[in-house]
Amino acid sequence: MGGNGIQSAFGAVQQAPEDPLFGLMAAYRKDEDSKKVDLGIGAYRDNNAKPWVLPVVKKADDRLRDDPNLNHEYLPIAGLADFTTASQKLVLGADSPAISEKRVVSLQTVSGTGAVHLGGLFLSKFYTPSNSESKAIHVSSPTWANHNQIFSNVNLPIKTYPYFSKETKGLDFDGMVKSLKSATEGSIILLHACAHNPTGVDPTRDQWKQISTIMKEKSLFPFFDCAYQGFASGSLNTDAWAIRYFVEQGFELVICQSYAKNFGLYGERAGAFHFVTSAGSHAKETTSRVGSQLAILQRSEISNPPAYGARIASLILNDKDLFAQWEEDLRTMSGRIKEMRKALRSKLEEKKTPGTWNHITDQIGMFSFTGLNEAQVQKLREQYHVYMTKNGRISMAGLNTNNVDYFADSVDAVVRETSK
């Protein structure tokens, strides 16, 4: 088809909207203003707004390239075994009974996105709660935009639960609890393990315990997305607390793990998917059956995962000295972001910018939900060349000692102008 006026068989295909985040990045790159500020992309930047290759990653990379036995052969379908085994220990704890009792099955994935997709696809095909309405997955409002696209593509119905309070710019815990209590028994609940994207708002440990109690009473199925372990607080164990608590409570659950942020391996696409079953005589057989089906799904989609990023991560995860240096690198990244939160809040409060700004330091991780509305975001872009997503989310990693004053001045001016 094609020539002589013959219509394409794909004439009904509509032009899809541009991905808003990547469109924002393209607009930033085209902007020639010297003061432009990129607060859109979720990738760490150093104090000079440059990508930062973690020193420990450089070491591991050098060691890998000096290995005379390094090759480019296929990995197994489930991925690099040293990597998935170490990933289990990292997220569940090295002394986790779930690991020692062989209640966990893990596959290496194409970063966190691939893990979420594999988990969604598996549940879409094999999750069989007693009530068919339970097949829906409940995501926070708001959540990472890609969650909605991924689950739609695998035909999982999507529902939302309240999460962010526009009034307090913190957690709408009462709304969340009410929604969980009214969810159909057996429903799937997507939970951000730490550093919630896009809000930066996390439940406290007491709140996590209450969430766990409600979910157990309603037989709700936890689906954890863990993209920021170690990057949020600077402590790998602190950031994994919620997941480990739910496993201790006996939940059967899944975990999606990304190494993009905490290793800075954005383009290497290193991640893992874990299925954890509950304790009991069925456990070994359950993980065997589930693992066999996950392998078939993985084989049909990517055959086997990419090797290089997983090799770097595995080397660090399995070497005591490299692991210790990685922890130091994590403290460097999380520490700089915390300093930028403090600086931004103090500058806005010094200026007496209308509104309250304590949420800037109350929130955690890569992102902050500023509370700026779409019109204010547009003004910041058009008048001050500051780029952020239209919902007012900023990547704290885009701020540094060279631009935080300019950003605070810009926000102050726009908020005053639009609050008259």
Disulfide bonds with the S-S distance in Angstrom:
none
